[in-house]
């Protein structure tokens, strides 16, 4: 019954998706609370059925940039289940109900949710040359990644403030992922100088895998290796 309810919510709200400029982003904030009104930490935020890298902090607070045509968002907790809400502004709060049925991420996957945020799509390296730019290649290879022109965002990155100024010292937008080409840091706008046919591999690191890059890797790290 609970699975059916979530599926119906997803289908119905997708029809109501805002018809705004899809190329713009909205900075959304909110809190996730349990049935007693206490904060739920480490709740995962989903955007239009896609799992993001954003989790609530110990105060149950989250902040995230999402496409302006986002229809609905959800908060998932392995302890409490999932709660959904329509995005109709720049703030969306969630509260779990008492005795709410639980649902696992595996069950979410079975009804069509994208839970593997870092999973690569199957793009054979021999087909890289068929893409017009690295931006198109990245968009095709990774779920949960938004690419608009030369702007790359790991969809649902956590934009909670960090304690480091490393990002600003690089002159980078703190909302953008770090890009490393053959061991060198480059801006996402500089990727237009490389051709897909010259790429050997592309990897996306996140969370603990990106810890070696410190605060600069907080929004994801693209590791690009070129053919020698």
Steps between C-alpha positions, in 0.01 A plus 500: 500500500779741592688421179187573299450829682853618420461394138172692471653808663791486257277463194251768600756760603710448190204630302505816709867578439557874478528636148779744574837554341672159524843661464482680836552364850309560822675508836273298728527458876297325764490264794407136551325411826368183658142464624594665831647804328859401571765537226588200286870496415651339191166486320566475126335746264351373175413734211235382253564136603881535464720448805737789565817537704327734744433389856361688797736611776453432871237773516300336223589786266585469132569734212520407135496653151245338269382569143216750490274248328518264800156363584542320830760421762520225759681431824608142564611346828576133556344543844182684403438428131422765239291816492433705186402859428437731206759771442314831471766746608846505653417322825365150558469341843425135567352320800457127538171371637465281807509126421573580135574184297868461418640441155853407399708651221487164326120522496523857371720376218242236411231765447717720279705722729866567415698403809843447342613863475856421401426218260648526152282447201638260244697709256773301329829693467492421128184710478648810668585649160129503413437777755543862399653612830618372836196667652271278294712198589478571874126552474464163329727311739372599844164497668425785737716748307357816343687655207394832349749639252835498681336498843521161674318424824485173686128509551409545860845592626506618859552874511532523876785735589843343545774613735753547226565776253683271260230522236505875485878503492480296181267757351237230461129513558451304826187342353691335214679166521877489489641398162841333470646431156819289496573609856442872436213704641292672231175692501195339342498775236850390389378155398398633159868484398496119521335267251305188604707288262812592701349377829610167642277499809274714718425423864280679752607488866279601789474487878782296658653423159555872449630565853859520377407829329372652825239775484565544129351158437187556706284540188652208311821447302523411133822320417571514127788310344605580143651257254876514490 
